[in-house]
Amino acid sequence: MLDPSIPVLLLRTDQNVFHHGTLGAIRSAGRAGLSVHAVLESEDVPAGRSRYLRRRLPWAPPVGHTGGLLGYLAAASSTMEGPALLIPMDDAGALFIARNATDLAPRFLFPAQMPSLLEALADKAALRDLCERVGVPHPETLLPRSSGEVDDAVDRLGLPLVAKWARPWRIPAGSGLRSTTIVRTRKRAHRLFAAARPDTLGQLLLQRYIAASDGSDRFFQGYFDGGSNCLMSGTGRKELASPPGAGLTVLGRWLPDPDIDGLARELLYSLGYCGVVDMDFRRDSVTGTCYLLDVNPRLGAQFRLFTGRNGLDLVRAMHLDLSFRRVPETPPQHGRTFLAENHFVRPSVRRGAATPLPVLRTLREAGELAWFAKDDPSPFFAAAAEGLSRALRGPAAPPTPEPPVLPRAFQHAESGSGR
């Protein structure tokens, strides 16, 4: 039983009106009877239409404006009764909370994470070094520092290869850059290197491409307590991704994978990690080796896939643990699926599947949909309307960053429709 006196505040720093993980967290906490507050771009975003959202807070100052964001969160806390569970929805927010834990602790509940460890996991260059140090399989990765080294990397790694930005949470809005790109030509590798901004994005990483095969892409999500004990976890198979082979989970299935589960638990325990985590793996179809591709030290957007038969998921497990309640054993629902409808309907994504999937049957059989829910349909229709509007008007101009929000703005923050 969750403590209803402890509200939830969802902090997202990346402007993305189609961030379905935010909606999943709103529904998870709201259905459990908790008061949910969320930082959202505007009152019109799909997640803001959820009946389980108690209050929408105006967009926050950027994480680089430390004093402004701390003041914003303090003002938000003053509108709630008692300390709130503070959940970051992206890497930048997770790093901000860890770095400013002393200032935030009196007003919020969150895992006591080590900033240096989060930085090592979130930064793709640092993750490469960490994997080499602890002996975890990781695709061969090079960090070219000149055009000549780009050519050397292409010659060594071969084509296609994978390009990543070391600090993807710093990709400028509207830049057209992706955190991960499959590079098929030498010219494309040079173009990405020319776009590098070491002071913000960090270095460009060129990584050996581990060929994808049916069922090779796996992910692990879990929650670890203050002693780095895993209180809840699940392993899934990524059956469709956007973009294909190098993107977010469009269709995922909960399947047991003892090798990946054991590797993830052992690694995070040895590092002293606590909190929620989202990890991506790829199994080499030839050697059987499981390569760790990415670690996100925060809630994964498809976390609702791992909802046990008792209704427990990672948001609820974290709320229980940080309110000093026991996290019960979670009977798994192996075979359960998660589907992000807005990505699934794109033909380019479905062509990335190993075999064609009947659209209507897949939608009907999904155990969890990112947007549609019978008890909360409004976000789905808002997302569909926004998607149609964007399709009709063409590519939108890059959004203009909003100025920092002053505390008095909370007096006028929009409220959700309530439960």
C-alpha positions in Angstrom: 0.0 0.0 0.0 1.5 3.3 -1.1 1.4 6.3 1.3 -1.0 8.8 -0.3 0.4 11.6 1.8 3.6 11.6 -0.3 2.9 13.3 -3.7 5.0 12.8 -6.9 6.7 15.5 -8.9 7.9 14.5 -12.4 10.8 16.6 -13.7 11.5 16.6 -17.4 14.0 19.1 -18.8 13.9 18.0 -22.5 11.1 19.5 -24.6 9.2 16.6 -26.1 5.5 16.7 -26.2 5.3 13.0 -27.3 7.3 11.7 -24.3 5.1 8.8 -23.4 7.2 7.8 -20.4 5.9 10.9 -18.6 2.3 9.8 -19.2 3.1 6.3 -18.0 4.5 7.7 -14.7 1.4 10.0 -14.3 -0.9 7.0 -14.7 1.1 4.7 -12.5 1.2 7.1 -9.6 -2.3 8.5 -10.1 -4.0 5.1 -10.3 -2.4 4.2 -7.0 -4.1 7.2 -5.4 -1.1 9.5 -5.3 -1.2 13.3 -6.1 0.8 13.7 -9.3 2.4 17.0 -10.4 4.4 17.3 -13.6 6.6 19.8 -15.4 5.1 20.1 -18.9 5.6 22.4 -21.9 2.0 23.7 -21.9 -1.5 22.8 -21.0 -2.1 21.4 -24.5 0.5 18.6 -24.4 -1.1 15.1 -24.5 0.2 14.0 -21.0 -1.4 17.2 -19.6 -4.8 15.8 -20.5 -4.6 12.8 -18.2 -7.3 12.5 -15.6 -4.6 11.3 -13.2 -2.6 14.5 -13.3 -3.4 16.6 -10.3 -1.4 19.7 -11.4 0.6 20.8 -14.4 3.6 23.0 -13.5 4.9 25.6 -16.0 8.1 24.8 -17.9 11.2 25.0 -15.7 14.4 26.9 -16.1 17.2 24.9 -17.9 19.5 22.6 -15.8 22.4 24.9 -16.6 20.6 27.6 -14.6 21.3 25.9 -11.3 20.0 28.6 -9.0 16.9 29.2 -11.1 16.0 25.5 -11.2 16.6 25.0 -7.5 14.4 28.0 -6.8 11.7 26.7 -9.2 11.7 23.3 -7.4 11.6 25.0 -4.0 8.5 27.0 -5.1 6.9 23.9 -6.5 7.5 22.1 -3.2 5.9 24.9 -1.2 2.6 24.2 -3.0 2.5 20.6 -1.8 1.9 19.1 1.6 5.0 17.4 2.9 8.0 16.1 0.9 7.4 14.8 -2.6 9.0 12.0 -4.5 11.0 13.7 -7.2 11.4 11.6 -10.4 13.5 12.8 -13.3 12.3 11.7 -16.7 15.6 12.3 -18.6 19.4 12.1 -18.0 19.9 15.8 -17.5 17.3 15.9 -14.7 18.8 12.8 -13.0 22.3 14.4 -13.1 20.9 17.7 -11.8 19.2 16.0 -8.8 22.4 14.0 -7.9 24.6 17.0 -8.1 22.3 19.2 -6.0 21.1 16.5 -3.6 22.0 18.5 -0.5 19.8 21.5 -1.5 16.9 19.3 -2.6 16.9 16.7 0.2 14.9 18.7 2.8 12.0 19.1 0.4 12.1 15.9 -1.8 12.6 12.2 -1.7 14.9 10.6 -4.2 17.6 7.9 -4.2 21.0 9.0 -2.8 23.0 8.6 -6.0 26.6 9.4 -6.6 27.0 12.1 -9.2 30.3 10.7 -10.5 28.7 7.3 -11.0 25.7 8.7 -12.9 28.0 10.8 -15.1 30.1 7.7 -15.9 27.0 5.8 -16.9 25.2 8.5 -18.8 28.3 9.8 -20.7 28.9 7.4 -23.6 32.6 8.0 -23.6 32.9 7.4 -19.9 30.7 4.3 -20.2 33.2 2.8 -22.7 36.1 3.3 -20.2 34.0 1.9 -17.3 33.1 -1.2 -19.3 36.8 -1.8 -20.2 37.8 -1.3 -16.5 35.2 -3.8 -15.1 35.3 -6.3 -17.9 31.8 -5.9 -19.2 31.4 -6.6 -23.0 31.0 -3.4 -24.9 31.3 -2.8 -28.7 34.7 -1.5 -29.8 34.5 2.2 -29.6 36.8 4.9 -31.0 36.9 8.7 -30.3 38.3 10.4 -33.3 40.0 13.8 -32.8 40.7 14.7 -36.4 39.4 14.0 -39.9 42.2 11.6 -40.4 41.2 9.7 -37.3 37.7 9.4 -38.7 39.1 7.7 -41.7 41.2 5.4 -39.5 38.1 4.5 -37.4 36.1 3.7 -40.5 38.9 1.5 -41.8 39.2 -0.3 -38.5 35.5 -0.7 -37.6 34.1 -1.1 -41.1 30.7 0.0 -42.4 28.1 0.3 -41.3 29.1 1.6 -37.9 27.3 3.4 -35.1 27.9 7.1 -34.2 26.9 8.4 -30.8 27.3 11.7 -29.0 29.0 11.3 -25.6 26.4 13.6 -23.9 23.2 13.1 -25.8 21.1 15.1 -23.3 22.8 18.2 -24.5 21.7 17.9 -28.2 20.3 21.3 -29.1 16.6 21.3 -29.9 15.9 21.6 -33.7 19.5 20.6 -34.6 18.4 17.5 -36.4 21.1 15.5 -34.6 20.2 12.1 -33.0 21.8 10.6 -30.0 22.6 7.4 -32.0 22.9 7.1 -35.8 23.8 4.1 -38.0 26.4 5.4 -40.4 26.6 3.6 -43.8 29.1 5.9 -45.6 32.4 7.4 -44.9 31.0 10.8 -46.0 28.3 10.6 -43.3 30.9 9.9 -40.6 32.8 13.0 -41.6 29.6 15.1 -41.6 28.8 14.1 -38.1 32.4 14.8 -37.0 32.2 18.3 -38.5 29.0 18.9 -36.3 30.8 17.9 -33.1 30.7 20.4 -30.2 33.0 19.0 -27.6 32.1 21.7 -25.1 28.4 20.6 -25.0 27.8 17.3 -26.8 31.1 15.8 -25.8 33.1 13.8 -28.3 31.7 11.9 -31.2 32.0 8.2 -30.7 32.3 5.7 -33.6 31.4 2.2 -32.5 31.6 -1.2 -34.1 28.1 -2.2 -35.4 26.9 -5.5 -33.9 24.6 -6.9 -36.5 21.0 -7.1 -35.3 19.1 -10.3 -35.8 15.6 -11.5 -34.7 15.4 -11.1 -31.0 19.0 -9.8 -30.5 18.0 -6.4 -28.9 17.3 -6.7 -25.2 16.8 -4.3 -22.4 16.9 -4.4 -18.6 15.1 -2.1 -16.2 15.2 -2.3 -12.4 15.1 -0.5 -9.1 18.0 -0.7 -6.7 17.7 0.3 -3.0 20.3 2.2 -1.0 22.3 -1.0 -0.5 22.4 -1.6 -4.3 20.0 -4.6 -3.8 17.7 -5.0 -6.8 14.1 -4.9 -5.4 12.4 -5.2 -8.8 13.6 -5.8 -12.4 12.6 -7.1 -15.8 14.2 -8.0 -19.1 12.6 -7.4 -22.4 13.1 -8.0 -26.1 12.9 -5.0 -28.4 10.9 -6.2 -31.4 10.6 -2.9 -33.1 12.5 0.3 -32.7 12.4 3.9 -34.1 14.6 4.4 -36.0 15.0 0.7 -36.8 18.1 -0.9 -35.1 19.2 2.2 -33.2 16.2 3.9 -31.5 13.6 3.8 -28.8 11.4 0.8 -28.1 8.3 0.8 -30.3 7.2 -2.8 -29.5 8.7 -4.6 -26.5 8.0 -7.9 -24.9 8.7 -9.0 -21.3 10.8 -12.2 -21.5 13.1 -13.8 -19.0 16.8 -13.5 -19.8 18.9 -14.8 -16.9 22.2 -13.9 -18.6 21.3 -10.2 -19.0 19.5 -10.0 -15.7 22.5 -11.4 -13.9 25.0 -9.3 -15.7 23.0 -6.1 -15.0 22.5 -6.9 -11.3 26.1 -7.9 -10.8 27.5 -4.8 -12.5 25.2 -2.3 -10.7 25.8 -3.9 -7.3 29.6 -3.8 -7.8 29.3 -0.1 -8.7 27.1 0.7 -5.7 24.3 2.0 -7.9 20.9 2.9 -6.4 17.7 4.1 -8.0 15.9 3.2 -11.3 17.9 2.3 -14.4 17.3 1.5 -18.1 20.0 -0.6 -19.9 20.2 -1.7 -23.6 22.0 -4.8 -24.7 22.5 -6.6 -28.0 23.4 -10.3 -28.3 25.8 -11.3 -31.1 24.1 -13.9 -33.1 27.4 -15.6 -34.0 29.3 -15.6 -30.7 26.3 -15.3 -28.3 28.1 -12.5 -26.4 25.7 -9.9 -24.8 27.1 -6.4 -25.4 26.1 -3.5 -23.1 25.2 -0.7 -25.5 23.7 2.1 -23.2 22.9 2.9 -19.6 20.3 5.5 -18.7 20.3 6.3 -15.0 16.6 7.1 -14.8 13.2 5.7 -15.7 12.9 4.2 -19.2 10.0 5.4 -21.3 8.6 1.8 -21.6 8.8 1.0 -17.9 5.1 0.2 -17.8 5.9 -3.0 -19.7 7.2 -4.4 -16.4 4.0 -4.3 -14.4 3.7 -7.4 -12.2 0.5 -9.4 -11.6 0.2 -7.4 -8.3 0.2 -4.1 -10.2 3.7 -3.2 -9.0 6.0 -1.3 -11.4 9.2 0.7 -11.0 7.5 4.0 -10.0 5.5 2.3 -7.3 8.5 0.2 -6.2 10.5 3.4 -5.8 7.7 5.2 -3.9 7.4 2.2 -1.5 11.1 2.0 -0.8 11.7 5.7 -0.3 8.7 5.9 2.1 10.2 3.1 4.1 7.6 0.5 3.1 8.4 -3.0 2.0 8.6 -3.7 -1.7 6.8 -7.1 -2.2 7.9 -9.8 -4.6 6.5 -9.1 -8.0 5.0 -12.0 -9.9 6.1 -11.4 -13.5 3.9 -11.3 -16.6 6.2 -12.9 -19.1 5.0 -12.4 -22.6 3.3 -9.0 -21.8 3.9 -6.4 -24.5 4.3 -2.7 -24.7 3.5 -0.7 -27.8 4.0 3.0 -28.7 1.2 3.6 -31.1 2.4 6.8 -32.6 5.7 5.2 -33.8 4.2 1.9 -34.7 1.9 3.4 -37.4 4.9 4.7 -39.4 5.6 2.3 -42.3 9.3 3.0 -42.1 9.4 1.6 -38.6 7.4 -1.5 -39.4 9.7 -2.3 -42.4 12.5 -2.6 -39.8 10.9 -5.7 -38.3 12.2 -9.2 -39.1 8.7 -10.2 -40.3 5.6 -8.1 -41.1 3.2 -7.5 -38.2 -0.5 -7.0 -38.8 -1.2 -3.5 -37.5 -4.6 -4.0 -36.0 -3.9 -7.3 -34.4 -0.7 -6.0 -32.7 -2.6 -2.9 -31.4 -5.4 -5.1 -30.1 -3.1 -7.7 -28.4 -0.7 -5.2 -26.7 -0.7 -5.5 -22.9 0.1 -1.9 -22.5 -0.3 1.0 -24.9 1.8 4.1 -24.5 -1.1 6.5 -25.2 -4.5 4.8 -25.2 -6.1 3.6 -22.0 -9.8 2.9 -21.5 -9.8 4.7 -18.1 -7.8 7.7 -19.5 -8.5 8.2 -23.2 -7.9 12.0 -23.5 -4.1 11.8 -23.9 -4.5 9.4 -26.9 -6.8 11.8 -28.8 -4.6 14.8 -28.0 -1.5 12.9 -29.2 -3.4 11.9 -32.4 -4.5 15.4 -33.1 -1.0 16.8 -32.5 0.5 14.2 -34.8 -2.0 15.0 -37.5 -1.5 18.7 -37.2 2.3 18.3 -37.5 1.9 16.1 -40.6 -0.3 18.7 -42.3 1.8 21.7 -41.5 5.2 20.1 -42.2 8.4 20.3 -40.2 8.0 22.7 -37.3 10.5 25.4 -36.6 12.9 24.8 -33.6 11.1 25.7 -30.4 12.1 29.0 -28.7 13.4 28.3 -25.2 11.1 29.7 -22.6 12.6 32.1 -20.0 13.1 30.9 -16.4 9.9 30.6 -14.5 9.6 32.9 -11.4 8.1 31.4 -8.2 4.9 33.5 -8.5 4.1 31.7 -11.7 3.0 28.7 -9.6 0.0 30.7 -8.4 -1.3 30.4 -12.0 -0.1 26.9 -12.8 -2.8 24.9 -14.6 -4.4 22.1 -12.8 -5.2 18.7 -14.3 -8.7 17.4 -14.5 -8.2 15.4 -11.3 -9.5 11.9 -10.4 
